[in-house]
Each structure stands twice: as C-alpha cells, then as structure tokens.
Amino acid sequence: MKEIQITTKSALHWHKRKMPANWDLNIYRGCSHRCAYCFARYSHSYLEDDAFFENVYVKTNIIENLKRELSSKKWQREAVNIGGVTDVYQKAEEKYKLVPQVIETLVRYKTPFYLITKSDLIQRDLDIIIAASKIVDIIVGTSICTFNKTLSSKLEPGATEPEKRLSFLRTLSQNNVHTTVLMMPGIPYITDTSSNIEEIFRRCKHAHIENIIPGLLNLKGNTKKIFLDFIRIEFPEYYKDIANLFKGSYLSRSYGERFRQTCMSLRKKYQFYNVYQEIPPPKIPAQLKLPF
C-alpha cells in the first residue's frame, strides 16, 4: 500500500449515532486489512472502489489538532472512539507510532475512550493502555465473526488471526481493563450459524471478556456490489441466496429477530449480562505517570 501524508483541519468528528461514541478520531484514512465486508467503503464513496485499500493517508498533524480541541473550554470530556472507520493499528502505525501520542493526549485532558482493533500490533502499547486505564475509563475491543482460520483469511486477509485478537484482550482483561468483542458481521450462510456463534460466546467467556455485541452484515452504497462480487467468487454456492436476502442495504426484520434471539439465548447461557457497554462519566484521575 502507498502511504500519503496529509494535514487536516480537525482530529475529532461528531455524529448523531453512538458507534459506540458520538466522537470519532481516525488517525488514518484507508485500511490495509482489506476486509471483504468493510462498511467504511460507503463512507469513502468519493474514492474509487478499491482506493480505500490501496492508499493509506496519514494525518500528520492529528496530535496538534487533538490538543487544540481537547484544551477548548467547550470540551466536556465526552468519550472518544479511536478508529471509527479505519483501524488505527494497521500496518502504517508500525512506522508512524501515532496511537501512543493520541492516548497520551486523551489522558492528559482526562478524556475516556474506546479503542477497537483487529491487529495484534496493539501489544506494543499494552503497558501504555493498562496505565492509562488507571487514570481514565477505557474500553478496548476487537471484532470477531469466526475463529475458523481459513474462513477468516478470506474475509479479513490483512487482519490478525482471531485467536491472537482474543489473546490481547485476555491480557488486558487480566489487568482490569474493560474489554468487549464485536461479534460481527453475521453473514448469512457463512458466519451466522448457531455453532459458529456459540463458539465465539464460549471462547470469549473462557477469556474473561466482559461483553459481546452482535451485529449483522449491512451493505450500504458501493459495499453491496463489491461484497456480492466477492461472494460470487469465493462462495458461489451461496451467491444467489445471499443476493436474494439483500434487496436493499439491510437484512429483513424477521431475519434480524432470529439472529437476535439466538444471541440472547447464548448471552444468558454464558452469562454475558451487558447488551451495550457504556463508558461511565469521567472519574477523578489519580496522579499516575504513563510509560511513554
């Protein structure tokens, strides 16, 4: 992938719907994970179909912008979602090392945050995250739609294998950092089977993950054509059935309800009680130092 350095006017972006916070912070534009189901494509419709995976734009002035925005008297220390539409621990982060600076800045201004990643590059910063969690509230998560390595390598060719994702969450959980797994996307005929869903619940329980948030595949904008083309090539036996299910961008309510009932039953069986994980209001920070 080609890395292109850019400057931007702001670091934080507000949106109405909590996903999981109203404020997003994206260090990069574009992503090297190349997930076949990537929802971020439609949010970058101004790019060509595969440009989101071909070029990574590095926001070189993001720390400067973030400090300015968080130091404003208007800032209410609301939770920030690090990496709303692109993984901050993708390959470019090995070189630019911007995530530790972002965490340091958020902690300095007593701002809680979510951090979701599919990359075990996060292990580089585990000490920083653990220390930061003692000062501000943090939830760290990953998305897992299957533990089948062959299937995962097709759906998420650039991401760390699911077992390793669960491993870094286990380490964080053992150090009292709040953890969550986004069990998504549920893909009809492929990852939405009862056996696949139960395996995720079972493994997450054994790893002491606090919460699981399920979600079904959606195919907004140009994502639909790209994903269905992928299914036609990689899973031709399911192509017609999946295409028929997606008359629009979403699966039917009845389909969604069946998926929800399966997940709720397993949530009860494995004693996952939180349906959605909210970061509480900022706590008064202790006088601790981060290992930067």
C-alpha atoms as one frame of an Amber mdcrd trajectory, in Angstrom:
protein
   0.000   0.000   0.000   1.079   3.538  -0.681   1.326   5.910   2.299   0.417
   9.543   1.678   0.961  12.213   4.326  -1.809  14.802   4.677  -2.895  17.528
   7.094  -6.460  18.032   8.278  -8.421  20.791   9.992  -9.651  18.694  12.918
  -8.975  15.489  14.814 -12.419  14.813  16.259 -15.589  14.255  14.239 -19.067
  14.259  15.779 -22.002  12.165  14.587 -25.517  11.721  15.954 -25.487   7.975
  16.426 -23.242   6.475  19.097 -20.948   3.979  17.351 -20.062   3.483  20.234
 -19.386   7.172  20.997 -20.556  10.383  19.359 -16.960  11.449  18.765 -14.673
   9.646  16.304 -10.927  10.019  15.956  -9.364   8.497  12.841  -5.586   8.730
  12.554  -5.550   7.195   9.089  -7.795   7.206   6.038  -7.831   3.891   4.221
  -7.051   0.473   5.674  -4.636  -2.366   4.998  -6.873  -5.085   6.490  -8.892
  -5.398   3.254 -11.949  -6.944   4.933 -14.406  -8.131   2.283 -17.380  -6.827
   4.256 -15.819  -3.445   5.146 -18.603  -0.942   5.907 -16.222   2.015   5.639
 -16.258   1.874   1.852 -19.586   3.663   1.632 -18.313   6.449   3.905 -15.487
   6.993   1.404 -17.594   6.875  -1.739 -15.573   9.739  -3.205 -12.724   7.247
  -3.618 -12.610   4.625  -6.338 -13.889   1.170  -5.376 -10.621  -0.259  -4.071
  -8.819   3.014  -3.290  -9.723   2.612   0.391  -7.443  -0.430   0.408  -4.761
   0.851  -1.975  -3.738   4.122  -0.320  -3.355   4.995   3.342  -3.482   8.689
   4.171  -1.583   9.606   7.327  -2.917  12.628   9.230   0.424  14.013  10.317
  -0.974  16.974  12.284  -3.567  14.980  14.225  -1.857  15.409  17.614  -1.656
  19.170  17.161  -5.358  19.293  16.256  -6.331  16.984  19.106  -4.527  19.068
  21.719  -6.230  22.214  20.446  -9.698  20.652  20.526  -9.361  18.967  23.919
  -7.946  22.112  25.551 -11.005  24.120  24.498 -13.276  25.291  27.323 -16.155
  23.795  25.329 -14.786  20.271  25.602 -16.919  18.191  28.013 -14.637  15.156
  28.302 -17.035  13.001  26.331 -15.901   9.539  25.295 -13.933   9.293  22.040
 -13.962   6.314  19.697 -10.423   5.816  18.380 -10.734   4.462  14.854 -14.381
   4.738  13.832 -13.927   3.932  10.126 -10.382   2.588   9.940  -8.149   0.508
  12.197  -5.553   2.671  13.944  -3.266  -0.334  14.430  -2.942  -1.111  10.753
   0.469  -1.567   9.128   1.269   2.161   8.758   1.164   2.538  12.550   4.340
   0.451  12.837   6.153   3.355  11.202   4.297   6.439  12.433   3.619   5.437
  16.062   0.772   7.920  16.451  -1.509   5.857  18.701   0.624   6.246  21.871
   0.652  10.013  21.316  -3.133  10.020  20.898  -3.591   8.034  24.123  -1.202
  10.312  25.993  -3.125  13.384  24.809  -6.538  11.940  25.704  -5.315  11.021
  29.172  -3.735  14.440  29.687  -7.116  16.026  29.063  -8.989  13.422  31.151
 -10.922  12.072  28.165 -12.244   8.473  28.266 -12.065   6.408  25.100 -12.949
   3.264  23.186 -10.302   1.514  21.087 -11.307  -1.237  18.656  -8.702  -3.093
  16.584  -8.161  -6.319  14.647  -4.375  -6.055  14.857  -2.002  -7.549  17.405
   0.238  -4.501  16.888  -1.692  -3.244  19.905   0.570  -5.487  22.003   3.300
  -2.892  21.521   1.207  -0.465  23.577  -0.388  -2.729  26.191   1.621  -1.200
  29.047   0.537   2.271  27.947  -3.131   1.244  27.721  -3.071  -0.507  31.098
  -1.507   2.541  32.735  -3.962   4.881  31.016  -6.907   2.789  32.264  -5.957
   3.692  35.834  -6.482   7.378  35.019  -9.418   7.481  32.597 -12.102   4.980
  31.703 -11.246   2.833  28.697 -12.921   0.011  26.790 -10.761  -1.987  24.381
 -12.292  -4.372  21.909 -11.907  -6.341  18.741 -14.325  -7.716  16.170 -14.564
 -11.468  15.644 -17.014 -13.080  13.239 -15.414 -16.543  13.241 -12.497 -18.491
  14.712 -12.164 -20.562  11.551  -8.721 -19.557  10.237  -9.443 -20.479   6.629
 -12.675 -18.522   6.591 -11.155 -15.570   8.414  -8.243 -15.379   5.967 -10.739
 -14.989   3.124 -12.979 -12.456   4.850 -10.216 -10.437   6.603  -6.970 -11.123
   4.713  -4.929  -8.326   6.303  -6.148  -8.676   9.889  -4.531 -10.613  12.718
  -5.990 -14.098  13.122  -8.931 -14.165  15.574  -7.226 -16.297  18.228  -4.478
 -13.687  18.602  -7.074 -10.913  18.831  -8.712 -12.722  21.708  -5.297 -13.187
  23.315  -4.518  -9.486  23.632  -7.985  -8.837  25.048  -7.396 -11.610  27.584
  -4.187  -9.876  28.698  -5.990  -6.557  29.080  -8.854  -8.165  30.988  -6.359
  -9.762  33.376  -5.074  -6.255  34.060  -8.526  -4.853  34.833  -9.056  -3.079
  31.513 -12.664  -3.250  30.278 -12.941  -5.478  27.195 -15.550  -6.232  24.561
 -15.913  -8.324  21.411 -17.948  -7.094  18.476 -19.361 -10.328  17.093 -19.820
  -9.017  13.605 -20.706  -9.188  10.912 -23.165 -12.030  10.961 -23.075 -13.113
   7.314 -25.956 -15.318   6.122 -24.936 -18.955   5.467 -21.314 -18.175   6.377
 -20.852 -16.776   9.914 -24.419 -16.719  11.247 -24.659 -20.446  12.046 -25.576
 -21.433  15.606 -22.359 -23.415  16.006 -20.169 -20.515  14.882 -21.972 -18.020
  17.117 -21.784 -20.320  20.142 -18.062 -20.890  19.646 -17.485 -17.150  19.850
 -19.532 -16.846  23.062 -17.788 -19.849  24.612 -14.255 -18.695  23.810 -14.951
 -15.153  24.932 -16.296 -16.434  28.242 -13.176 -18.519  28.827 -11.023 -15.470
  28.020 -12.930 -13.394  30.619 -14.176 -10.880  28.063 -16.784  -8.630  29.699
 -19.201  -8.166  26.850 -20.208  -9.330  23.377 -22.031  -7.039  20.957 -23.530
  -8.906  17.971 -24.264  -7.301  14.630 -25.480  -8.372  11.195 -23.916  -7.540
   7.848 -25.134  -4.369   6.150 -24.299  -3.437   2.585 -24.619   0.305   2.155
 -23.651   2.083  -1.037 -20.878   0.593  -3.134 -20.177  -2.025  -0.434 -23.052
  -4.125  -1.771 -21.697  -4.700  -5.279 -18.147  -5.281  -4.056 -19.207  -7.767
  -1.385 -21.565  -9.702  -3.656 -18.815  -9.932  -6.283 -16.588 -11.381  -3.563
 -19.265 -13.938  -2.627 -19.714 -14.895  -6.282 -16.015 -15.769  -6.492 -15.265
 -17.211  -3.050 -18.624 -18.725  -2.075 -20.525 -19.309  -5.340 -22.803 -21.873
  -3.667 -24.292 -19.083  -1.518 -24.311 -16.244  -4.024 -27.937 -16.408  -5.178
 -29.314 -16.933  -1.682 -27.341 -14.035  -0.182 -28.143 -11.740  -3.105 -31.835
 -12.521  -2.670 -31.695 -11.637   1.025 -30.261  -8.193   0.299 -32.972  -6.443
  -1.661 -31.723  -3.243  -0.059 -28.838  -2.483   2.290 -30.128  -4.497   5.243
 -31.482  -7.932   6.055 -35.180  -8.281   6.867 -36.575  -7.655  10.358 -37.605
 -11.291  10.671 -34.082 -12.416   9.831 -32.654  -9.941  12.328 -35.035 -11.134
  15.032 -33.975 -14.772  14.597 -30.333 -13.730  14.875 -31.095 -11.639  17.967
 -32.935 -14.492  19.680 -30.004 -16.860  19.073 -27.586 -14.326  20.554 -29.825
 -13.552  23.546 -30.128 -17.256  24.349 -26.346 -17.664  24.272 -25.861 -14.435
  26.221 -27.946 -15.983  29.002 -26.225 -19.383  28.767 -22.735 -17.899  29.053
 -23.781 -15.127  31.452 -22.987 -12.050  29.409 -25.298  -9.524  31.006 -24.483
  -6.233  29.298 -26.236  -5.663  25.989 -24.286  -2.476  25.341 -21.170  -1.223
  27.053 -21.210   2.437  28.034 -18.198   4.327  29.343 -19.236   5.949  32.631
 -18.711   9.671  33.312 -15.049  10.674  33.768 -13.587   9.682  37.116 -11.264
  11.887  39.137  -7.799  10.846  37.952  -5.059   9.627  40.220  -1.636  11.181
  39.945  -0.052   8.465  37.852   2.532   8.601  35.114   2.255   6.857  31.775
   5.195   4.765  30.483   5.889   6.883  27.389
